[in-house]
Amino acid sequence: MRDAALAAGPGAELTALLAARTEANARFFEAEAERLARLCHLMAERFARGGRLVAFGRSPGARSDARHVAVEFVHPVIVGKRALPAIGLAGEGGALATQAALLTGPDDIAMAFGAGDPDGEAAAAIAVARQRGCLTIAFGSSSAGAEFEFAPPTSDGDVSQELVETLYHVLWELVHVFFEHRGLLSGRSQRRIHDAGASSFLYPFLDEREDQLEPVVADVRRSVLAKAAEIGELRAQTLTENADVLAGAAAGVRACFEHGGKLLALGNGGSATDAMDVVADFRSAGHPAIDLTEDPAILTAIANDIGTDAIFSRQVIAYGADDDALIALSTSGNSSNVIAALAEARRRGLVTVAMVGYDGGRIAQERLADYVVVTRSEHIPRIQEAQASAYHALRELVG
């Protein structure tokens, strides 16, 4: 099917890519909505007892997901939601099982990405975490030994990763529902929630008693399905409305590679982890790519000595050449350090691609990039999920 779509041109290929995602998304979340609702409750119990989310990932793609889920829990963008403790662990810290032994405790939640990878590291970390009493979750395998295992119904790695990203965003969004129903948590958990301290004004339902778990689980299940439908529609908007832009961007990036150039990628927060994924994907396809979010020494040096607005533009000065391309990811389209990097890239003759949300922000309105892909939503998790489909599609079109 994909070969026929390729022969028919980029529009047909994007249609085929979208169809595969639409079908897998519907199947996956219809099958898993009930389990996800109950997992949200169990995770709320752990967090309420003082537990943390410890995410593991060894391969480049799994590493980006571990970092992504950690930043979402620690730095919530939904007003009024509590920051929940989370950490993402990757290969830089050594064997994942060793890190699990050092850093997990009995009230924690261990989440492994790439659990089916042949190196077995994620599965080994899950085994250690389970021995230590953690609630264990694994993605990418149905035989990793975790209590909750999720293997999306597709053989396409890109589609699988996109579905997993939606899944952990949904967990992050809906785990908070159970904090608002204190009576659904165990006695020990209730005491921890009750001691919310200075932030308690954010949780007006802390003293609410709820005797019935099942109605809340049913509501959360419906919310899971609604969010899955929402991303399905937004993914369709992103790939169809921007079909010509993606085709043009692919041609521009491909020409850079053909002339010996490289790709630079950047973003902030969750978009930084998407930049990691962009680079990993293009490298896996044999293309040179540099992640401008990767080196904390460079980022902190520039931020400390010059300011955060320069953290990417200074790297464009260092690495950028006129045969190169730059992909910038921003949910708002207004991030000042992203705008500064795009301006510097244009001065240096780079092909510039921006993926933005909302109405496109300044980047779209002022045409600050050669190719601007707009995902028309104000819901940051869904924007990031649709952008993942867009940059995966871009890489497919580049070849």
N, C-alpha and C positions, 0 to 999 in steps of 0.2 A: 504493500500500500504506500509506504513512504517513498519507494523508488518511483512509482507512478506520479506521486505528488511532486517530487523533485523535477521530473521531466516536464510537468505542466507549469512550473514556475512557482515563485515565492508565495503568491496568494493561495494556491492550491495546497502548498505544504503547510502554511499556517492553519488552513481549514482542517487539515488532517491532524495537526498537532493539537488543536483545540478539541476536536472530537474525541481524541484519546483521553484527554484530561477530563472532559465533561463526563464521560462514561465511568471512568475510574473513580472520580470524586463522588458521584452519586452512589455507586456500589459500596464504596468504603465507609462512608459516614452513615448510610442506612444500616449497615451491618454492625457498626461499632458504637452508635450513639448511646445505647444503654450502658455499655461498659464504660464509656467515657464519663457519663454522668456519675456513676458509682465511684470511679477513680477520682473524680474531683472531690467527692466527699472524703475519701480516704486521705487524699493529699491535704485537705483542710485540717483534718485531725492531726496529721504530722506537723504541719506548720504551727498549729495552735499549741502544740506541746513544746515548741521551741526547736523543731527540726528544720533542716535546710534541704534545698534541692542541690544535689551534686550530679552534674551532667558530665558524661565522658564521650570522647570521640577521637579516634586515632587518624583515620584517613583525612585528606584535605576537606572533603565534603562533610564528613561527620564532625570534624573539628569546628567548622563554621556553624553547624547546627547547635553544638554544645555551647558555643559562645553566645549564639543568638538567644537560646532559651534562657540562659543565665541573665543576660541584660534585660530581658523582658520582665522577669520576676523581680529583679533588684530595682529597676528604674521604671515603674509603671507610668504609662502615658495617660491612663484613664484617671481623670480627676476624682479624688476621694478614695482611690484604691490604695491599700497599704503596700509598702515595699516589703517584699518577702525575700529572705536570705537564699542566695543561690550562687553557685560557682561553676564555671566551665573548665574542665580539665582535658588537656590534649597531650600529644606525644612529647612536647617540650619538657614535661615534668618527669619523664621516664615511663616505665611500664604502667599501664592503666591499673592493673591489679595492685601494684605496689602503692600507687596513689590512693586507691580505694581503701586499702588497709590503714593508711595514715590519716585519712581525712573524713571518713564516714563514721557516723555514730548510729545507735539503735533507733533514734527517732527520725532519721533522715530519709530522704527520697533519692534513690539512685536511678538515673536515667541514662541509658546507653544508646548511642547512635552508631550505626554500622555494626549492629550485633551479629550480622551474618557474614561480616568480612572474613576472608580466609586466614588472616593473622590470628584470629581468635581473641584478640586483646579485650574487646568490649565485653564479650561473653565471660572472660576470666574475671574482669572487674565486677560484673554483676554477681558472679558466684561469691566473691569476697564480700560484697555489700550485703548479700542476702544472709550470709553467715553472721554478719554483724547486726542483723535485725532490721535493715533498711526495707522500706517499701520499694520494690524493684520494677522498673519499666524498661522495655527494650524495643528498639525499632530496627526493622530490616531482617528479622528472623522470627520464626514461630517455635524455635527450639533452643533459645539462648538460656533457658532456666530462670527467666524472670517471671514474677507473678502476673504481670500484664505485658503481653507481647503483641506488637502490631506490625503486620507485614502487608502493605498495600497491595491490592489485586492488580499488579502490573509488573511486567518484566523491564519496563523502561525506568532507568535510574533517575532521570530527571523528574518524571511524573511522580515516582515514589517519594522523592525528596520534597516536592511541592505539597503532596498530601500530608506528609509528616509535619511540615512547617505549619500548615493549617491546624493540624491536630494539637501541637503543643501551644499554639496561640489560643486555641479554644480552651485547653486546660488552664492556661494562665488567666483568661477572662472569667471563666465560670467557677474556679475554685473559690472566688470571693463570695459567691452566692451563699455558701455554707457558713461563712463568718457572720452573715446577716441573720442566720437562724441559729442562735446560740444553743437552743435546745437539741439540735441535731448532733452536737459534739459531745464527746464523753465528758465525765466530770472533771478529769484532769485537764482536758483541753479547754473546757469552759473557764476554768480558773485562769489559764494563761491568756485567753482572749479577754477576760474581764479586766486584767491588768494592762490595759492598752495605754495607760499613762496619758501623756499630753496629746496624743493623737486620737483619743477616744471620741472626740466630737465628730470624727469622720464616720463613726459607726453607730448610727442612732438606734440600731436594732439589737445591740449587744445584750440587752436584758429581755429580749423577746423569747418566750418559751415556745418551742415547736415540738409537739408530740408525734407528729406524723412525718417520717422520712420520705415515704413513697411519693406523696404529691410533689415534694420539692425535686426529687429525682426525676419525676415525669416532666416537670417544668424545664429542668436542665437538659433533659434529653431532647425536648422540642427546640430548645435554644441551640443545641449542637446542630440539629438538622437545618435550622434557619440560617446559621452562620455558614454551613456548607453550601446552601443554596445561594447565599449572598456572594461567596467567592466564585461560585460557578458563573454567575451573571457578570461579575466584575472581570473575571478572566476573559470572558467572551468579548466584553467591551474593549478591553485592552488590546487583544490580539486582532480584532476586526477593525475597529476605528483607526488603529495605528499600523495597519498592514503595509501601507505604502511607505510610512516612516521607517518601519523595521526593515523593509526591503532595501531602502536607500542607505540606511545605516550599515546593513550587512555588506553592501557593495563598497561603501567607504572603508570599513574596517578591513575587508578582504584585500582591497588595493594596498592598504598600509602593510599588511603582512607580505604581499607579493613584492613590495619594494624594500623588504628587509626591516620593516618597522616592528614595533611592539605595542602592546596594549597596556594602559595604566587604568586602574580602577579605584574608586574611593566612595566613601559615604560615612555617615555618623551613626553611632549606636547600632541598632538592628541593621541599618543600611550598611554599616561597616562590615558586619558579618556577611551580608549579601555580596559586598565587594570581594571578600575572601573567596566566596563561592564562585563568583564570576572568574576570578583569576585561576582557581583550581580547575574549572571547567575548560577554559581556553588552553591551559597548559596540558590537560589530559588529551586535548585534540591536537597537540603538537605545536601550539602557537606560543610565542614568548609573551609573557604578561607579568606585570608587577603590581602588587597590592600596596597602595599608599597608606593603608591603615595598619600594616603588619608590624612595624618596628617601634616599640614603645620608647626606645631611647631617642629616636628621631622625633617622634610626636611630642614627647614631653620637653625635649630641648627647645624645639621651635615654640611650643606653647608658653614655656617659661620665659624665654628670652625675647620673643617678639609678640606672641599672642595667638590665641586659638584660630583667629581668622586666617593665619598664614600656614597652618599645619599641612595643607595640601599644595598650595601654590608654590611654596618653597621647594617641595619635592618635584613639582612639574618643572621648575627651573633646573633642578639637578638632573632629572632623568629624561625630560621631554625633548623630542626632535621632530622635525617637520615631516618625517615619514611615519610618525606614531599616531595612535588614537587614544582617546580618553573616554571612559564610561563613568558617569557620575550618577549616584543614586541618592534621591532625596524625597521623602514623603511629602514635604511641604512645597518644595520648589523655591524656598526662600533662604536656605541655610547660607550664611555669609561666607563660610570657608569653602563651600562648594562653588558658590558664585565666583569667588576670587580665583579658584583653581581653573574654572572654565575660562575666565578672562585671560589668565596667563597662558593657558593652552592655545587659545585662539591667537594670541600675540606670537606664539611660536610656530603656528601653522599646523597644529594637530587637528585631526578629525575629532569632533566632539559629539558625544551622544549623552543625553540626559534622560533619566527615567524618573518621573515626578508624579505626585498625587494631587489631591484637591482639584483646583482649576489650573494647575501647572505653575502657580506662583509667578515670581519674577522671571524665573528661567524661561517659562513659556511666553509670558506676556512681552518680555523684552527680547525674545529670541536669542538667548545667551548661549545656545548650543546649536550646532548644525542640524541635529536630529533630536527632537523632543518627543518622547513617548509619554502620554498623559493617561494615568489611571484615575478615572473620575469618581473619587470617593473621599470622604473625610475620616474614614475609619482606618487608622494606621496599620493594624495587623492585616486587614484585607488588602490594603495597598501593597504592602511588602510581599504578600503571597502572589498577587497578580504580577508584580514586578519580577518575581522569580520565574514565572512562566514566560515573561517577555525576554529576559536575558538568556534563558535556556533556548527560546525560539531563535533569538539573534545568533547564538552560537551555531545552531543547526543550519541557519541560512548562510552563515559565513563558510561553513564546511570545515 
